[in-house]
């Protein structure tokens, strides 16, 4: 899946899911699971460590602030 450089990670995932609002991603378990799959399928190198840490906390409740970008990417790719 391609990355739109004009959107941040949350907007990209929301767009891929067809949600109107970012908060919709956590509105039900099915959408949350789909959001996790979308994140795992993206080229996460295109995003900052901060965006990735924000997504890890939003989707999984895991605080990864200050972790190496590669560690966060590995978590997001394998956490499913």
C-alpha positions, -999 to +999 in steps of 0.1 A: +000+000+000+013+034-009+020+062+015+005+097+009+033+120+021+007+148+027-011+127+054+002+117+088+000+081+099-033+084+116-049+101+086-034+074+063-049+046+083-083+063+086-083+068+049-074+032+042-102+020+065-127+044+050-135+060+083-148+095+086-129+102+119-097+089+134-116+080+166-137+056+144-107+032+143-113+022+179-151+023+178-154-015+175-131-045+177-133-053+140-122-018+130-095-018+156-082-052+142-084-038+107-065-007+117-037-029+132-035-048+099-034-016+078-005-003+100+014-035+097+010-034+059+024+002+055+059+013+048+065+026+083+099+039+075+081+069+059+069+080+094+087+096+123+094+076+155+070+100+173+041+091+149+049+054+152+050+056+190+017+075+190+001+048+169+015+020+192-001+037+221-034+044+203-039+009+189-022-013+216-019+009+247+019+004+246+041+034+254+071+033+232+082+070+234+120+072+233+124+037+217+144+033+185+123+037+154+133+002+143+120-012+176+087+005+172+083-006+136+091-042+146+064-040+173+038-026+149+046-052+123+045-082+146+020-072+173-010-087+155 
